[in-house]
Amino acid sequence: MDRRSVQNNRGNPRPFNHAAEADQAYRQIHCRNGQIHGLNECRGAFEEERVRFFHSMHIEKDRVKRLEELLSYRDSGFHQEHKRQFDTIKQRGAEICHLNENMEAAESQHKQQLDQLVARYEAEKRELSDQSNQVTTDSQNNDGPLQFDAETI
């Protein structure tokens, strides 16, 4: 099927746009008489300006409507509900901050205890190492046979 047929791809009749057909016929008649060329350019510019104006008016009308709804919500208690939710969020934030501080304090205390244990372990290790060094040096100094006192036995 070509594009000029009266049916679309599904076989349904194409919609007929009466306004477009009438406008096209008007232009054809008056273009032949030489009357429409100058007016068509002015009319196109006017239509574009009109469309832009109505579009901006529609946007402004929606914005005013949205602001009026916000005002009515504020007057109807919506503001109080919002304030209550904000206070709840603020309270939860303070609780979270307090819990974080407690957690950091517990971590620092745990780290301190761990450092103390490590220091004690290192001190004991040094002490044992010193004792073993002393025993080895004593055994090296006493090359002779071991002599026991009678009192020790």
Secondary structure by P-SEA (a helix, b strand, c coil): cccccccccccccccccaaaaaaaaaaaaaaaacccaaaaaaaaaaaaaaaaaaaaaaaaaaaaaaaaaaaaaaaaaaaaaaaaaaaaaaaaaaaaaaaaaaaaaaaaaaaaaaaaaaaaaaaaaaaaaaaaaaaaaaaaaacccbbbbcccc
